[in-house]
Amino acid sequence: AEKIGAEITFENMEFDGVVASIPSGTCDVAISGLTINAARSKTVDFSVPYYEDSSQILIVKKDDTIFTGTTKAELDTQIENKRVGVCTGFTGQAYAQGDEEWGFTGIAGADVKIYDNVGLAVQDLKNGMIDAVIMDDTPAKEAATTAENADDVKVIDVALTTEAYGIAIKKGNTELKEKIDTAIAELKAAGKIDELKTKWNA
């Protein structure tokens, strides 16, 4: 906001409403780990990518004898016919259920349960209600390292998907997009985005 000379007001909302807040006029921009893809680009424009991420599997530690794969292909096989939790609107939901626009065929035989937030999914994982959670790398690792979860859950450090995050902007607002793109480029060049990655992914 400082880079483009704008005042900022934060609007907290459920993830699946973030993109819709732009064409509706509720928000001017949206930044919430939004993967740039063709489906979303039908309703909003995106800035240049500011962050690259992946979707990974979160499991209960005692189940690491079940999910032993060290490659995507191995894990894709091992997660078949399992109870899989995903968070609504995240890439993991499209990956688990299958989505033609995203290019995902879905997990064969999986019983997919959709959650409104990460905390609920992790709680059901710990309680044995589901076998695994598929979610973006950063929130998965955050969930696995909190004091209440660190002894019980772990992230399998193998990428199921790779994706780029962008800032969503109202379609046709080229002036704002150009300002944001320039700001991202300057922050990257100054090493500020890498600093933030190190700070929050530590």
LINRA-V780105 format. One record per residue. N is the residue number from 1. SS is DSSP state (2 for helix, 1 for strand, 0 for the rest). Layout:
[[N:SS] [N:SS]]
//
This chain:
[[1:0] [2:0] [3:0] [4:0] [5:0] [6:0] [7:0] [8:0] [9:0] [10:0] [11:0] [12:0] [13:0] [14:0] [15:2] [16:2] [17:2] [18:0] [19:0] [20:2] [21:2] [22:2] [23:2] [24:0] [25:0] [26:0] [27:0] [28:0] [29:1] [30:1] [31:0] [32:0] [33:0] [34:0] [35:1] [36:0] [37:0] [38:0] [39:0] [40:2] [41:2] [42:2] [43:0] [44:1] [45:1] [46:1] [47:0] [48:0] [49:0] [50:0] [51:1] [52:1] [53:1] [54:1] [55:1] [56:1] [57:1] [58:1] [59:1] [60:1] [61:2] [62:2] [63:2] [64:2] [65:2] [66:0] [67:0] [68:0] [69:0] [70:0] [71:0] [72:2] [73:2] [74:2] [75:2] [76:2] [77:2] [78:2] [79:0] [80:0] [81:0] [82:0] [83:1] [84:1] [85:1] [86:1] [87:1] [88:0] [89:0] [90:0] [91:2] [92:2] [93:2] [94:2] [95:2] [96:2] [97:2] [98:0] [99:1] [100:0] [101:0] [102:0] [103:0] [104:1] [105:0] [106:0] [107:0] [108:0] [109:0] [110:0] [111:1] [112:1] [113:1] [114:1] [115:1] [116:0] [117:0] [118:2] [119:2] [120:2] [121:2] [122:2] [123:2] [124:2] [125:2] [126:2] [127:0] [128:0] [129:0] [130:0] [131:0] [132:1] [133:1] [134:1] [135:1] [136:1] [137:2] [138:2] [139:2] [140:2] [141:2] [142:2] [143:2] [144:2] [145:2] [146:0] [147:0] [148:0] [149:0] [150:0] [151:0] [152:0] [153:1] [154:1] [155:1] [156:1] [157:1] [158:1] [159:1] [160:1] [161:1] [162:1] [163:1] [164:1] [165:1] [166:0] [167:0] [168:1] [169:1] [170:1] [171:0] [172:0] [173:0] [174:2] [175:2] [176:2] [177:2] [178:2] [179:2] [180:2] [181:2] [182:2] [183:2] [184:2] [185:2] [186:2] [187:2] [188:2] [189:2] [190:0] [191:0] [192:2] [193:2] [194:2] [195:2] [196:2] [197:2] [198:2] [199:2] [200:2] [201:2] [202:0]]
//
